[in-house]
Amino acid sequence: MKHRIVQWVLAVAAAVALSGAAPAGQQKDTGTVAGVVTRAAGPVAAARVVVSSGSDSKYTASSTTDREGRFTIAGAPVGPIGVKVYDAGNHVVAQARGTLTRGETLTLTVQVP
């Protein structure tokens, strides 16, 4: 009986370790912001995307869209998120907002006029 309990505990521990899940008390309050920047003519390549947090005024991160207009920023703090898209002249040309949940990916489509 004791041997079966030890096997069960080891099996559960291995499953948790392989899943990449952190114990509840150790999870970070972060997630990933991803999306695509588009316009009527198609995707917007090489646009600068800046992500900011409404809950952490010190957090900003930036990325550049790929040739298909996609961007991804990992490690953003949970809560309200703002995304701004800048043109080559450093002017904001589009914005989007959403709410990021711990461990999840917030996916946004940002439409440039």
C-alpha positions in Angstrom: 0.0 0.0 0.0 2.7 2.5 1.0 4.6 1.6 -2.3 1.4 2.5 -4.4 1.1 5.9 -2.6 4.7 6.7 -3.3 4.2 5.7 -7.0 1.1 7.9 -7.2 2.9 10.9 -5.7 5.8 10.5 -8.1 3.5 10.2 -11.1 1.6 13.3 -10.1 4.9 15.2 -9.5 6.2 14.1 -12.9 3.0 15.2 -14.7 3.2 18.6 -13.1 6.9 19.0 -14.0 6.3 17.9 -17.6 3.3 20.2 -18.0 5.5 23.3 -17.2 2.9 24.4 -14.7 4.2 26.3 -11.7 2.6 25.7 -8.3 -0.3 28.1 -7.7 1.7 30.3 -5.3 4.6 30.6 -7.8 2.7 31.7 -11.0 3.6 35.1 -12.3 0.9 37.6 -13.0 1.9 37.8 -16.7 0.6 36.7 -20.0 1.3 37.3 -23.7 -0.1 40.0 -26.0 -0.2 38.9 -29.7 -2.0 40.1 -32.8 -2.0 41.3 -36.3 -1.9 44.8 -37.7 -4.0 45.2 -40.9 -5.4 47.7 -43.3 -7.7 47.5 -46.3 -4.8 46.7 -48.6 -3.5 43.8 -46.3 -1.1 43.3 -43.5 1.1 46.1 -42.2 4.7 44.9 -42.2 7.5 46.5 -40.2 5.2 48.7 -38.0 6.3 49.5 -34.5 3.9 48.1 -31.9 4.0 49.4 -28.3 2.2 47.6 -25.5 1.5 49.3 -22.2 -0.2 48.3 -19.0 -3.1 50.1 -17.4 -2.2 48.4 -14.1 1.5 48.9 -14.1 2.4 52.4 -15.4 6.1 51.5 -15.6 5.5 48.7 -18.1 6.0 49.2 -21.8 7.3 46.8 -24.4 7.7 47.1 -28.1 7.9 44.9 -31.1 8.0 45.2 -34.9 5.4 43.4 -37.0 6.6 40.7 -39.3 5.8 40.7 -43.1 2.3 39.3 -42.3 1.6 42.1 -39.8 1.9 39.8 -36.7 3.5 40.7 -33.4 4.0 38.9 -30.0 5.1 40.3 -26.7 5.4 37.8 -23.8 5.7 38.7 -20.1 3.1 41.5 -20.1 1.4 42.2 -16.7 -2.2 41.0 -16.3 -5.0 43.6 -16.4 -5.9 46.3 -18.9 -3.6 46.5 -21.9 -3.2 49.2 -24.5 -1.6 48.7 -27.9 -0.4 51.5 -30.1 0.8 51.2 -33.7 3.3 53.8 -35.0 4.2 54.7 -38.5 7.7 55.5 -39.8 7.3 59.1 -38.7 6.6 58.0 -35.1 2.9 59.0 -35.3 0.2 56.8 -33.7 -1.9 55.4 -36.5 -4.0 52.9 -34.6 -4.8 51.7 -31.1 -6.5 48.8 -29.4 -7.3 47.8 -25.9 -8.0 44.5 -24.1 -7.7 42.7 -20.8 -4.9 40.2 -20.2 -5.4 37.2 -17.9 -2.7 35.4 -16.1 -1.0 32.8 -18.2 -3.2 33.5 -21.3 -2.6 35.1 -24.6 -4.6 38.3 -25.5 -5.0 38.3 -29.2 -5.9 41.6 -30.9 -6.5 42.7 -34.5 -5.5 46.3 -34.9 -7.0 48.0 -38.0 -5.0 50.9 -39.5 -7.2 53.3 -41.5 
